């Protein structure tokens, strides 16, 4: 996980002029995340193939667990970077409501 924190300070406006926050991940971090997601995507296609081939349920469930674990690792990397950059920046800017936003996000990740 020891990736350097990326900045999340960018804010664009949507079509109604409301602010939309954007992250600014380094190319290295984006590449890492995309690579991991490509592997998860491949795992999902593999699981679909196992079901199409009537593979034994326990073997399919094992592959589902592996895919979930891989996706969770992507979430952990994003969460770590988010906390080290976006959350810190927004707290330093006096936006303490970001803590509640983070708690909602963590609850969603832990379901």
N, C-alpha and C positions, 0 to 999 in steps of 0.2 A: 503494500500500500504506500510506501514512502514517496509518493508523487509530490512534486512541488504544488502548492496551492495555486490555482488559477483565479483570476479576478472575475467577479460577477457584477461589476459596477455599471455595465452598459444598460441604458434604458432607451427603448424606442417608443413610438406612439402607435397605437392601433388606428384603424380607420375612423374611429370616433374621437381621436385625440387623447385617449387615455394611455397612461404609461404602461409599457409592457417590458418587464425585466428580461434581460438576456444574459447568458453566461458567456464568458470569454475563456474557453479552454485553450491551452497550448496545442499546437499541432501534434505534439507527442502524446498528450493526454487524449485528444480526440482519436488518434490512431489506435491507442491502447483500448479505448472503450469500444470503438467500432470493430476491432479485431475480436474482442470478447463477445460482442453481440453477434458477429458473424458465426462464431462457434456455437452460440446458443441457437441461432437460427438453423444451423446444420443439425444440431441435436434434435430440434423439434421435427425437422423433416425426417430424421432417422426414426423417431418415435412413431410418426405417422406411418412410415414404412413397416415398422414392426407390427402395428395394429392391422395393416392391410394384409400382412403375412400370417395373421393369427398366432403371433408369438405368445408364449406363455406369459400370463399376466404379471407374475412377479418380476420377470425380466423387463417388461415394459415399465412397471412401477419404479424399478431401479434406475432406468434411464430418465424417467420423469424427475426423480429426486436429484439426479446429476444436473439436469437442465435448470431446475429451480435453484440449486446451489450456485451454478454459474451465473445466473441472472442476479441472485442476491449479491454476489461479489461485485458485479457492476454497480449495483445500488450502493454498496458500502464505499466503493471508490468515489462515486459522485457525492455521497453524503459527507465523506471526509473533506473533500475539496470545498464543498459548499460551506461547511462549518468553519474551515480555516480561512476562507476568503469572504464570501458573501455575508455570512452571519457576523463575522468580526467587523467588517466594513460598515454594515448597517447599524450595529450597536454603537460603534464609534461615532456614527453620524447622528446618534440620538434616536434611532428608530427601534426602540425596545420591543415593539409589537412583533418584531421578527422572531422573537423567542417563541411566542405562541404559534406562529406559522411553522416554525421548525418542529415543535411538539406535534402538531397535526400531521406533518409529513412523516415523522418517526413512527407515529401510531399506525399510519397507513403501511409503512414498510414492514411493521412487525405483525401484521395480520396473518 
